[in-house]
């Protein structure tokens, strides 16, 4: 078992839980009640606040703050948490606020990368292997599913849902839900096709990719409203996980999905 190394210049509360093999650099801060998983690294000036839990192998870079107080005027100091999964990296000056009474927690999954100056607001739920680009701002109670990539400088409105294997172009403003497997961008935000590169990297077969592409052609490019398009997709396409995921996402969207296509 590797040795835990804590700089004498770090501020680590005796009531924090520090795992085996953890490294904590000078001027890092770990507050009471925080939990740091085995083999995690806190670089100088990283801050892990009360109510935070880091999984094993996390890396928190200088100036990043995990578990900051929610930027929500309704917050009254109630107990809440911020949780990072295993092997997640948080780069310089990124912030992950803890939850409010709404959900009680903010969750970032395993093997995620939050780039510099990105912000994850209160009560967000992020899945695994997600990349959040530099200076991207995620508002409160947003849900992002596995393998999504959100490029730099993106603004995401509160309560938005972003499904799995989505790619969002840098500088986009997102106020509608983004269904699975798609690429979106432009201003205003529009559907730009399916995320073929991402799907191939995740070893989707050609048959799966062709089916997904054809389903979205029906949804976006045949001049149909959502109801008619969903009915055709339900009846005309083979029953499979990908089809059912798309149908379920669109049907349950509360904000409505992104509309419009590239000209």
Buried (B, 14 or more C-beta within 10 A) or exposed (E): EEEBEBBEEBBBEEEBEBBEBBBBBEBBBBBEBBBBBBBBBBBBBBBBBBBBBBBBBBBBBBBBBBBBBBBBEEBEEEEBBBBBBBBBBBBBBBBBBBBBBBBBBBBBBBBBBBBBBBBBBBBBBBBBBBBBBBBBBBBBBBBBBBBBBBBBBBBBBBBBBBBBBBBBBBBBEBBBBBBBBBBBBBEEBBBBBBBBEBBEEBEBEEEBBEBBBBBBBBBBEEEBEBEEBBEBBEEEBEEEEBBEBBBEBBEEBEBEBBEBBEE
